[in-house]
Every structure is written in structure tokens, then in C-alpha cells.
């Protein structure tokens, strides 16, 4: 995967403090269906977790979905090396 080759692969955890704005998260939606989202700098008022922007067929959504599905990857990407 691009992010593991060109970015930083981070541990998959279930502690919300381990995920920061800009982090990319991949999930398995079930049955091997992959999904990806980006952690943003707004927090859910209910859970205090950072929201994730993702598109699951209804256009881009910003939601508290970090732990909704099985996490398969956690990455940080800083752009091309200079």
C-alpha cells in the first residue's frame, strides 16, 4: 500500500488519543470490503474523539466513525520527500 511505503505506519490501537488530525485510517467494512478515511481536527461533542472524513457512497461525511469498523491500517503521510 502507498502509505506504508511512502509514509509512516503507526500501530493499530483502540485508544482514541493515538489518532491525530491528518492520520489516515483504513478499515474492513466486512467481507473484505476496504474503506479509508482521514482524521480531522474537530471532535465529537459526545465522545470527545476526533471525527473522520470518509465517503461511503453518500458523498463526503464527517462523523465519529473511528472505531465503527475493523481497523486494518493507521498511517501518517507528510508528502513527497524534498
C-alpha positions as CSV (number, residue, x, y, z in Angstrom):
1,X,0.0,0.0,0.0
2,X,1.2,3.5,-0.8
3,X,1.1,4.8,2.7
4,X,3.1,2.0,4.2
5,X,5.8,2.6,1.5
6,X,5.8,6.4,1.4
7,X,4.6,7.4,4.9
8,X,4.8,6.2,8.4
9,X,2.9,3.1,9.5
10,X,1.5,3.5,13.0
11,X,0.2,0.9,15.5
12,X,-3.5,0.0,15.3
13,X,-4.9,0.7,18.7
14,X,-8.3,1.3,20.3
15,X,-7.2,4.3,22.2
16,X,-8.6,7.4,20.6
17,X,-5.6,9.5,21.9
18,X,-3.4,7.5,19.5
19,X,-5.1,9.1,16.4
20,X,-4.3,12.7,15.4
21,X,-5.6,15.1,12.8
22,X,-4.2,14.2,9.4
23,X,-3.8,10.5,10.2
24,X,-5.2,8.1,7.6
25,X,-7.2,5.1,8.8
26,X,-8.2,2.1,6.7
27,X,-11.0,-0.4,7.7
28,X,-12.5,-3.6,6.6
29,X,-16.3,-3.0,6.3
30,X,-16.9,-6.7,6.4
31,X,-16.4,-9.4,3.8
32,X,-13.0,-7.9,2.8
33,X,-14.5,-4.6,1.6
34,X,-11.8,-1.9,2.2
35,X,-12.5,1.7,3.3
36,X,-10.3,4.7,4.1
37,X,-10.8,8.0,6.0
38,X,-8.8,10.9,7.3
39,X,-8.9,12.1,10.9
40,X,-9.7,15.8,11.2
41,X,-9.3,18.4,13.8
42,X,-12.9,18.5,15.1
43,X,-14.1,16.4,18.0
44,X,-17.4,14.8,18.6
45,X,-19.2,16.6,21.4
46,X,-20.5,13.2,22.7
47,X,-17.3,11.1,22.7
48,X,-14.5,13.7,22.5
49,X,-12.9,11.6,19.7
50,X,-11.7,13.3,16.6
51,X,-14.1,13.0,13.7
52,X,-13.2,11.2,10.5
53,X,-13.9,12.4,6.9
54,X,-14.8,9.5,4.7
55,X,-17.0,8.7,1.7
56,X,-19.1,5.6,1.8
57,X,-21.4,6.3,-1.1
58,X,-23.3,9.3,0.1
59,X,-20.6,11.9,-0.6
60,X,-18.0,13.1,2.0
61,X,-19.2,12.8,5.6
62,X,-17.6,14.0,8.8
63,X,-18.6,11.5,11.5
64,X,-17.4,9.8,14.7
65,X,-16.6,6.5,13.0
66,X,-13.1,5.8,14.0
67,X,-14.0,2.6,15.8
68,X,-17.1,1.7,13.9
69,X,-15.4,-0.9,11.7
70,X,-12.3,-3.2,12.0
71,X,-9.2,-1.0,11.6
72,X,-6.7,-2.5,9.2
73,X,-4.2,0.3,8.9
74,X,-3.1,3.5,10.6
75,X,-0.8,5.9,8.7
76,X,0.8,9.3,8.6
77,X,1.8,10.9,5.4
78,X,3.9,14.0,5.1
79,X,4.1,14.4,1.3
80,X,7.0,13.8,-1.0
81,X,10.5,13.9,0.4
82,X,12.2,17.2,-0.5
